[in-house]
Amino acid sequence: MREKVALVCTECGSRNYNASKKKGDGVRFETKKYCPKCGKHTIHKEGK
């Protein structure tokens, strides 16, 4: 079973992307993506 999570920009706090991950996985998802609000590539972390 997979769950949907929102990816939040660490610099501006906007929710730009959605991702899915394994349910019950204890690790927070983190990746480097383009933020259209900031206009550059930033680290996006899994939001609550």
Secondary structure as UniProt FT lines:
FT   STRAND          2..9
FT   TURN            10..12
FT   STRAND          15..22
FT   TURN            23..24
FT   STRAND          30..35
FT   TURN            36..39
FT   STRAND          40..46
//
